[in-house]
Amino acid sequence: MKSQVTFAVNFVLSLATLCLVLEGISANPLGDPTKGNEPESCSTQQMLETPCRCCKMDCWYTIAQSATHELGHIPGQAGEEEAMATLKLIRSCMISECSAICPKRRPPPFMISPQ
């Protein structure tokens, strides 16, 4: 079971990093120095329509890219601890940066609340 979770986490992080690389290549195919190398998580229109989603995507891209840069490889390649640490950083970014933007989550069904 643990190996399946490790594989799933590594797969998701690898896929996200691959998407970042491909997006960077397609956005800047000739390495034009006037264009930024970092992919934008959302367009201006998307930011207006879904600010919470865009904030969370920005956390994901930023943390994943900095972890890849810092480690020199995709987080998780050298062990599950790297992947879990990266996911914890992404989660803390989402909580600290996006909590003011995102609506509060409803409590799960069948929860008894004091009246």
N, C-alpha and C positions, 0 to 999 in steps of 0.2 A: 504494500500500500504506500509506504513512504517513497519507494522508488518511482511509483506512478505520479505522486505529487511532485517530486523533484523533476521528473521528465516534463510534466505539464508546465511547471514554473519556468524551466529552462526553455521550453518550446515557445511560450508566450513572450519571454524577454528576447529571445533570438528573433522571433518574427517582428516584434516592435522595432528592434534595432535595424533589421533588414529594411523595414519600411522607411525608417529615418534615412538610411543610406540611399535607397532608391529615390526617395523624394528629393533629397539633396542633389543627386546626380541629374534627375530630370529637370529640377528647377534651375540648375546652374551647370549645364552639360559641358561647357568649355572652360569652366573655372573662372568666369568673369569676376574680377575683384570688386566690381561695383555692386554686385549682388551678394547678399548675406549667405553664409553657408548653413545657417540654422533654418530648418523648416518652420513655417508658421503653423500653429495648431489649427487656427480658424481664420477665415476671411473676416473682413469687417462686418459683412452682412450676417454671417453665422454668429459672430460675437454679439450682435444686437438681438438675434433670434433666440440663441441658446447660450447665454453667458456662463451658466453653471457648467455645462458640458465642456465648453471651450476652456474654462479655467482648469478643470480637471485634466483635459488633454494637454494643456500647457505644462502642468506639473509633471505629467507622465513623460513628455518629450524632454523637458529640461533635466529632470533627474536621471533618466535613462542615458541621455547623451553625456552628462557630466560623469556618471558612473563608468560608462564605457571609456571615456577619455582618461579618467583617473586610473582605472584598472589596466587599461591597454588591451582589453578584450571584452566581449559581451558578459555582463554580470551573470554569474551562474556557471560559467565554463570551468572554474576552478573549485566548484563546490556549491552546495545548497545554501551555505551561510551567506555567500555573496548575493545570491538571488533574493533571499529573504531580507537581507539588510537593505537592498535596493527597493524592494516592495514596501518596507517600513518607511523609508525616506519619502517615497511617492505618497504614501498614505498621510504622513505627517504634513507634507506640503499641501495636500488637498484639504486637510483639516484647518491648517493655519491660513492658507491663502484664499480658500473658496467658501469657507463657512459663512461669510457675510453676504456672498453672492447667491449661494444655493439655498433653496427653501428648506425649512426644517422637515425632517422625515416624520411621517406619521408613525405612531406606535404600531407594533404588530397586532394583527387581529386577536381577539379574545383576551386581551390584557385588561385586567380589572384596574380601573383607576379610582383613587379615593375621591369622594365627592364632598 
